[in-house]
Amino acid sequence: MSEQHTSARRPAVLIIGAGFGGLNAAQTLADQDVDVLVVDRHNFHLFSPLLYQVATSGLEPGEIASPVRGIFRDVSNVRFLLGEVEGIDPAARRVTILSKEGVRHEPYDYLILAAGSQTHTFGIEAVERYGFGLKTLSDGVVLRNHVLKNFEKAAWSDDAAQREALTTIVIVGGGPTGLETSGAFQELLGKVLREEYATQLGDVSGRVILIERLDHLLSPYPERLRRAARRQLESMGVEVVLGETVSDVTPDAVRLSSGRVIPTRTLIWAAGVKASPLARMLGVPLDRSGRVPVTTTLQVIGLQDVYVVGDLAYLEDERGEPYSMVIPVAKQQGQHAARNILRRARGKPQRSFHYHDRGLMATIGRSRAVAWIYYRVQLTGFIAWVAWLGLHLITLMGFRNRLNVFVNWVWNYLTYDRTVRIILEHAARDTSEQEAEPHDQPQDQPHNQPHNEVMPGR
């Protein structure tokens, strides 16, 4: 394919994934002289840094998700297609997409693969079977349902041991996601559920236990912030267990490498992520973590018309270290890949990717957080927490969502209340007669499936 199109047809850019990388690529290409198709299995963009607040009853699912079609409503050159990618044929420059409506083969001149990552359980089958991930919107709702239902089950039980297991939450992973989730659940249990279930559960008030295999939390952070994060967690009542790994999981307990057994019905796995399996569809060698090695222009080696960005891309920085699988990297790479495509279409040379790193930030709970701004200024406590709130509020998609989230945060801060304590169940329905009598079917029920902007590290 030539570097500049000579025909009247505009270049077709196909973007797989509407996460931070794909969305920023599409926004960069909006209103440009290209035709853009965004494909995703969901019809919304998820603001994942606040997903844990859905799981902990702080926010509604719709407050951290924005419909993709709404984002590009007034952009004539960007289309959206809901479906699963079933195959990628780089030789034919074609992507096969599957949906309930059928199969489509979409051609492209340039492909941007931004399919992101998924929970990495390191091959521990019991974790996959009994644990909960926190990567998708349905993960958040399912986890919220599970925790609330466990407290209701505990209210029915007269067995003290069973009550303890039902009201104990174990979180594995000492990174930002693990800390944020631990702190939020401790606030939910300690400030809300403990009071509401006091007459039925008595002394059983719920426990939150955070497990990390290393001897410290927040590995990329300096020692001072690591210690501050642990102090803040423990001051809330979270039990922090360091230097331990999970050796086995059952429906009723978690066994640690030391032999300790923790009775629990809730294991949340926040110990890592791995690249999406869509990377294998390119048919190129992958690195050991499943990521796609790319050039400095973000092109796949040997496939000049395919760009990979975000968690799927393996690219080393100036120090020889691979870029982290975090949101700021995905956003900047999505924008950069889009700009390189526009340069190619105009016959201009491409540019190498350089990441502008603004630092790290993690919240722990009410008035508790740590921040390392531009890797120079270290903040802890209330100031870091306010900075975290401000950054996330500004970068959340949509004014309505920002307003709703702000109101919820203010309400939670003033009252400690979590208003979204609603158990939603997916009501299965018989579709055997759906074709014959479509109007007799019940209305759709909420669908739940089991299972960073400037500085949030994740």
Stockholm file with secondary structure:
# STOCKHOLM 1.0

chainA/1-458         MSEQHTSARRPAVLIIGAGFGGLNAAQTLADQDVDVLVVDRHNFHLFSPLLYQVATSGLEPGEIASPVRGIFRDVSNVRFLLGEVEGIDPAARRVTILSKEGVRHEPYDYLILAAGSQTHTFGIEAVERYGFGLKTLSDGVVLRNHVLKNFEKAAWSDDAAQREALTTIVIVGGGPTGLETSGAFQELLGKVLREEYATQLGDVSGRVILIERLDHLLSPYPERLRRAARRQLESMGVEVVLGETVSDVTPDAVRLSSGRVIPTRTLIWAAGVKASPLARMLGVPLDRSGRVPVTTTLQVIGLQDVYVVGDLAYLEDERGEPYSMVIPVAKQQGQHAARNILRRARGKPQRSFHYHDRGLMATIGRSRAVAWIYYRVQLTGFIAWVAWLGLHLITLMGFRNRLNVFVNWVWNYLTYDRTVRIILEHAARDTSEQEAEPHDQPQDQPHNQPHNEVMPGR
#=GR chainA/1-458 SS CCSBCCSSSCCEEEEECCSHHHHHHHHHHTTSSSEEEEEESSSEEECGGGHHHHHTTSSCGGGGEEEHHHHTTTCTTEEEEECEEEEEETTTTEEEEEETTEEEEEECSEEEECCCEEECCTTCHHHHHHCBCCSSHHHHHHHHHHHHHHHHHHHHCCCHHHHHHHTEEEEECCSHHHHHHHHHHHHIIIIIIHHHTHHHHTTCCCEEEEEESSSSSCTTSCHHHHHHHHHHHHHHTCEEEESCCEEEEETTEEEETTSCEEECSEEEECSCEEECGGGGGGCSCCCTTSCEEBCTTSEETTEEEEEECGGGEECBCTTSCBCCSCHHHHHHHHHHHHHHHHHHHBTCCCCCCCCCCCEEEEEEETTEEEEEETTTEEEEHHHHHHHHHHHHHHHSSSHHHHHHHHHHHHHHHHHCCCCCCCCCCCCCCCCTTTTTCGGGSCCCCCCCCCCCCSSBCC
#=GC SS_cons         CCSBCCSSSCCEEEEECCSHHHHHHHHHHTTSSSEEEEEESSSEEECGGGHHHHHTTSSCGGGGEEEHHHHTTTCTTEEEEECEEEEEETTTTEEEEEETTEEEEEECSEEEECCCEEECCTTCHHHHHHCBCCSSHHHHHHHHHHHHHHHHHHHHCCCHHHHHHHTEEEEECCSHHHHHHHHHHHHIIIIIIHHHTHHHHTTCCCEEEEEESSSSSCTTSCHHHHHHHHHHHHHHTCEEEESCCEEEEETTEEEETTSCEEECSEEEECSCEEECGGGGGGCSCCCTTSCEEBCTTSEETTEEEEEECGGGEECBCTTSCBCCSCHHHHHHHHHHHHHHHHHHHBTCCCCCCCCCCCEEEEEEETTEEEEEETTTEEEEHHHHHHHHHHHHHHHSSSHHHHHHHHHHHHHHHHHCCCCCCCCCCCCCCCCTTTTTCGGGSCCCCCCCCCCCCSSBCC
//
